């Protein structure tokens, strides 16, 4: 990929990124991870991989405005149209689209090429370790989701299947603690596992602090409040 082409794709990406949890720095980290992973793999088209990394989240703003949309599907279409408009061959633009549409953790599409697998792994690394927790907290703050919720008997809800609403604790147990088993490349998985202990310790510590506060509070309420 030439510097001119990179700058053109990068400029388009920058015009679309308005979400602070999925900002340009997230995109650049994903690209850096992908280049690292690619150095351990036999990649067929580095240009496709770079373009897919730069453009993988350009559909986020539309999904944010309408949660019924899938940013991977929307972004894939946007990337395909943009690349065609700057003169890319149809087959390569389609390849980028397929990488983007299959990168989402919650998606049903399985990556069908090494470039798509690397993008998926690179993006999933952003859900690992300390940065995965930090980005999740930022995103849930943007969408108004709470740190945690209490269920029956005032216990902390950790299972996302228990409520229609979502919280950080539920998201951790649905995605963040399970993402380590979702890697396609050996190097991607190695990088992920190096970060796992940090995330686990943070979550367990946060849960312990909040749970103790909740238990002690209920005891005090029982003493002070009466019929």
VENRA-V594696 format. One record per residue. RES is the residue in three letters. SS is DSSP state (a for helix, b for strand, c for the rest). PHI is phi in whole degrees, 0 to 359 (999 if undefined). BURIAL is 1 if it has 9 or more other C-alpha atoms within 8 Angstrom, else 0. Layout:
RES&SS&PHI&BURIAL + RES&SS&PHI&BURIAL
This chain:
UNK&c&999&0 + UNK&c&282&0 + UNK&a&298&0 + UNK&a&297&0 + UNK&a&296&0 + UNK&a&301&1 + UNK&a&297&0 + UNK&a&293&0 + UNK&a&292&1 + UNK&a&298&1 + UNK&a&299&0 + UNK&a&295&0 + UNK&a&302&1 + UNK&a&299&0 + UNK&a&287&0 + UNK&a&253&1 + UNK&c&267&1 + UNK&c&239&0 + UNK&c&261&0 + UNK&a&293&0 + UNK&a&277&1 + UNK&a&232&1 + UNK&c&269&1 + UNK&a&297&1 + UNK&a&289&0 + UNK&a&299&1 + UNK&a&299&1 + UNK&a&292&1 + UNK&a&295&1 + UNK&a&300&1 + UNK&a&298&1 + UNK&a&297&0 + UNK&a&299&1 + UNK&a&297&1 + UNK&a&294&0 + UNK&a&295&0 + UNK&a&298&1 + UNK&a&299&1 + UNK&c&291&0 + UNK&c&253&0 + UNK&c&233&0 + UNK&c&262&0 + UNK&c&269&0 + UNK&c&282&0 + UNK&c&216&0 + UNK&a&295&1 + UNK&a&298&0 + UNK&a&298&1 + UNK&a&298&1 + UNK&a&297&1 + UNK&a&298&1 + UNK&a&297&1 + UNK&a&295&1 + UNK&a&297&1 + UNK&a&256&1 + UNK&c&295&1 + UNK&c&244&1 + UNK&c&290&1 + UNK&c&269&1 + UNK&a&298&1 + UNK&a&297&1 + UNK&a&292&1 + UNK&a&293&1 + UNK&a&298&0 + UNK&a&287&0 + UNK&c&221&0 + UNK&c&302&0 + UNK&c&288&0 + UNK&c&276&1 + UNK&c&255&1 + UNK&a&297&1 + UNK&a&292&1 + UNK&a&292&1 + UNK&a&297&1 + UNK&a&296&1 + UNK&a&298&1 + UNK&a&294&1 + UNK&a&298&1 + UNK&a&297&1 + UNK&a&300&1 + UNK&a&295&1 + UNK&a&295&0 + UNK&a&296&1 + UNK&a&297&1 + UNK&a&291&0 + UNK&c&257&0 + UNK&c&95&0 + UNK&c&288&1 + UNK&c&297&0 + UNK&a&302&0 + UNK&a&294&0 + UNK&a&286&1 + UNK&a&297&1 + UNK&a&295&1 + UNK&a&297&1 + UNK&a&299&1 + UNK&a&303&1 + UNK&a&295&1 + UNK&a&298&1 + UNK&a&291&1 + UNK&a&292&1 + UNK&c&253&1 + UNK&c&272&1 + UNK&c&286&1 + UNK&c&301&0 + UNK&c&274&0 + UNK&c&283&0 + UNK&c&259&0 + UNK&c&275&0 + UNK&c&266&0 + UNK&c&305&1 + UNK&c&247&0 + UNK&c&216&0 + UNK&a&295&1 + UNK&a&297&1 + UNK&a&292&1 + UNK&a&296&1 + UNK&a&294&1 + UNK&a&301&1 + UNK&a&301&1 + UNK&a&295&1 + UNK&a&297&1 + UNK&a&290&1 + UNK&a&293&1 + UNK&a&298&1 + UNK&c&284&1 + UNK&c&257&1 + UNK&c&259&1 + UNK&a&60&1 + UNK&a&295&1 + UNK&a&291&1 + UNK&a&296&1 + UNK&a&292&1 + UNK&a&301&0 + UNK&a&292&1 + UNK&a&295&1 + UNK&a&296&1 + UNK&a&297&1 + UNK&a&295&1 + UNK&a&290&1 + UNK&a&294&1 + UNK&a&295&0 + UNK&c&267&0 + UNK&c&79&0 + UNK&c&274&1 + UNK&b&280&1 + UNK&c&295&0 + UNK&c&203&1 + UNK&c&227&0 + UNK&b&257&0 + UNK&c&254&0 + UNK&a&298&0 + UNK&a&62&0 + UNK&a&60&0 + UNK&c&275&0 + UNK&b&289&1 + UNK&c&276&1 + UNK&c&246&0 + UNK&c&263&0 + UNK&a&294&1 + UNK&a&280&0 + UNK&a&280&0 + UNK&c&220&0 + UNK&c&283&0 + UNK&c&281&0 + UNK&c&228&1 + UNK&b&221&1 + UNK&a&299&1 + UNK&a&299&1 + UNK&a&291&1 + UNK&a&295&1 + UNK&a&299&1 + UNK&a&284&1 + UNK&a&277&1 + UNK&a&243&0 + UNK&a&300&1 + UNK&c&276&1 + UNK&c&255&1 + UNK&a&294&1 + UNK&a&293&1 + UNK&a&264&0 + UNK&c&252&0 + UNK&c&261&1 + UNK&c&263&1 + UNK&c&257&1 + UNK&a&294&0 + UNK&a&290&0 + UNK&a&300&1 + UNK&a&295&1 + UNK&a&299&0 + UNK&a&298&1 + UNK&a&294&1 + UNK&a&296&1 + UNK&a&294&0 + UNK&a&258&1 + UNK&a&297&1 + UNK&a&299&1 + UNK&a&299&1 + UNK&a&293&1 + UNK&a&298&1 + UNK&a&296&0 + UNK&a&297&0 + UNK&a&298&0 + UNK&a&298&0 + UNK&a&293&0 + UNK&a&295&0 + UNK&a&298&0 + UNK&a&298&0 + UNK&a&296&0 + UNK&a&289&0 + UNK&a&297&1 + UNK&a&294&0 + UNK&a&301&0 + UNK&a&293&0 + UNK&a&297&0 + UNK&a&296&0 + UNK&a&296&0 + UNK&a&296&0 + UNK&a&296&0 + UNK&a&294&0 + UNK&a&299&0 + UNK&a&298&0 + UNK&a&282&0 + UNK&a&278&0 + UNK&c&272&0 + UNK&c&212&0 + UNK&c&292&0
